[in-house]
Amino acid sequence: MSDRPSGAAPPRLVAVLGPTNTGKTHLAVERMLGHASGMIGLPLRLLAREIYDRIVKARGASRVALITGEEKIVPPRAVYFVCTVEAMPLSRQVEFLAVDEIQLCADPERGHVFTHRLLHARGTCETMLMGAATMAPLVRRLLPKAEIVSRERFSNLSYSGSKKLTRLPRRSAIVAFSADQVYAIAELIRRQRGGAAVVMGSLSPRTRNAQVALYQSGEVDFLVATDAIGMGLNMDVDHVAFAGLRKFDGKRNRYLHPQEVGQIAGRAGRFRTDGTFGVTGDCDEMDEDLVAAVQDHRFEPVTAAEWRNADLDFSSLHNLMRSLSRPPEREGLKLSAEALDEITLRQLSSDPEVADRCRDRQALMRLWDICQTPDFRKTSQEEHIRLLRDLFGFLTRRDRRIPPDWMEGQIRHLDRLDGEIDTLSNRLANVRTLAYAANRPDWLSDAAGWQGRTRALEDRLSDTLHEKLMARFVDRRTSALMRGLRVREDMLAGVSGAGDVTVEGQHVGRLTGVAFQPARGASMLEEKALRAAAVAAVGPEIAKRLGQLAAASDDAFKLQPDGVILWRGEATASLAGGSAFQPRVRLYGELGHGAARERAARRIEAFLAAEAGRRLGGLKRLEAAVADGKVKGLARGLAYRLIEAGGVLDRALVREEARALSQPERRILKSLGVRLGAFSIWLPALLRPEAMAFVQGFVGKTWRPAIDAVTPLPQPPPSPLQLAAFGLRAVGAWAVPVEALERLDGLLRAAPKQGPAVLVAEQDRETLGWTEAQLREVLKALGYTTTAKPKPGEPQAWRRRNDKPKTPKIEPAAPAASPFGALAALKAPPPRPAKPAGRRPKRRRPAKATS
């Protein structure tokens, strides 16, 4: 019979459905606190503890109860009950009742429990079911009278692709699917980014809350977690990165379902703050369809709920197992596969002693109660069965209680704080099993006392585990430094006139131009911490300098011969390509807004282009004349090749074109500053020091030859452009100054003649400043050869080789079909008879004189 007054409105049944970050759980808590009493079922003990703490702050500890498998806090006057879904005391009537994450009714392991709550858990005034939008069709089928309220996500969720672990943004959660993977990722982040908090479903609420507090406080910027964060844990996460898309579900290794990806990725973004998700590490990129489904929150609807008969027959062991396997009689429900408790029951029933004791109805009910003990330890199936068999023996003999000596021995064995993370985690798992037994009201004689002892031991182990996690996965000194620098608005920082950057009195780096060079720390992490602080300190100064640079006049800049551009005397940028009149530069440093850096770079390029116009006026006029068509014919082609070669051209390469130039063409080239020398064609204006100093910045700094001496060419040889930048030209294996070659030509013209040869005296060589070997090799490369070996003290004679091959004069052949073909054949000289091979001609002797 209902306790509602006659004439009262019927109880409200509402399903609040929508994606993550729609405030469903928050709404349920607010609605519950609006009633005189209430109960909420949550999918995780961690989440139950979080909601419990929140309601305690609002209503006081005396009015709020926490009921989970391993923990019960039930004050005498409690009116609000926060529970895990499995532990909800449905026999207690409350005005408001809520069940969160109701879509878990499709979960193969726990689904039948959520389905039972969906169908049978009700508040006297209002019942609220919260879950994913995929539940809407099934709710309409199973609960036709339910009101469905759809909730829209407050913020956008977008896919950001793949990022390296070391490139993930701050406030990121990295999701992995095994403890080993979680630890490996957290260790890498500690080395590279200062530290990470760790959250796993196997952690106790105390350890988990301490780790979350570590993250929420900003002491660390990264959270490494299992998919436990997908179940409503509230954290300020901006980005969720999947380290994998496969998980072991207890039976097999499978890919995540799209709705599971959406549930986890949805943790990114809070309220109206947008979030992103992506992949990291070795995880493959997400499929486009999966990305679209997660971003648009479009998933396949849940078509059926897992169901298991809750009206069990305890008349016999056989009837109990048969009632568990009874199929559902309603559409939209499907019989769930055997869960752990059923498997345990079947295996224990095969034990003759257990089966014999189960002839008693009370013992059978006790057996089923024991079979529902979770396997917190995650050990082998045999070990779990062995533990439950012992418990069944204790609870069906003598006083039907677990012996205090057994509990004492278990706690004494576990009450140790030594060991590493895995050891402490195993102890905690065993303590959770003892806590579960202590929270069964009729399993122990002093249940309340054992609850207190197991809770105290769990807290001690949890605190120790938290410290171990901190020691292993957080560089506390560095993270504390970074946090302190980040949260202090009055941070003492400055840049001296010499560019030294200090933060809180510590030298952290140097600012040169617009580039910041951080100081070296004692460790890589300390360097990162110092750099983070320094960046915050120099950011405004760099922004100011970029603005000043963009507005600076040309006299504030200077181009060095090695291609470095100085601004106010400090190296600020370097040439990065282009040409003299269309240069490209690379601005030093990486701090500052992208648009401001771009404006600064364009300003430096404008200075360089203007400087090119001032220093390379002759080249600019020649380029303009070629482009405008003022130079025509052979002169145009020769001018074009001269421009391509950087203003210095080997005359031997264009000998025929230069020889064929007409007088007007020579005059136009001369008027444009082009000089036609004996060995080279060049622009003398480009050989002035200020012009060469400018051009040399564009040819790199790998080879810097002398501009007034003969230099051996390196291997591989430089390009003509590189040589021209120094006023040089390749002559054989040497780089020779162009003007020195013309002086050599003058000396050769003025030297004494010896037939077709010229005599090069020792003083001529000394005038050039060359060694005898250099002169010899240069002349040979220019086409000269020596004549007879000179006598001691006499100059060497050199003559120019005629490299032009002699071509025999050939009469044009008449066409074969022409009537003059026969005449042409008669006109041709008869062929000379071929000499017999292998025979030398006889030498004719002179005729003897006759007397």
Helices and strands as residue ranges (DSSP letters): E 12-17, H 24-33, E 38-42, H 45-59, G 61-63, E 64-67, E 72-73, E 80-84, G 85-87, E 96-99, G 102-106, H 111-120, E 126-131, G 133-135, H 136-142, E 147-150, E 157-163, G 165-167, E 172-175, H 179-193, E 197-199, H 205-216, E 222-225, G 227-230, E 239-242, E 246-248, E 253-255, H 258-265, E 275-280, H 288-296, E 305-307, H 317-324, E 333-335, H 340-349, H 352-357, H 361-371, H 381-395, H 404-414, H 421-438, H 447-473, H 476-487, E 493-495, E 500-503, E 506-512, E 515-518, H 524-550, G 554-556, E 557-559, E 564-567, E 570-578, E 583-587, H 594-615, H 617-628, H 633-644, E 648-650, G 651-654, H 655-659, H 663-671, E 675-676, E 680-682, G 684-687, H 689-695, G 696-698, E 711-712, H 720-724, E 728-731, E 734-737, H 738-750, E 753-754, E 757-760, H 762-768, H 772-781, E 784-786, E 796-800, H 821-827
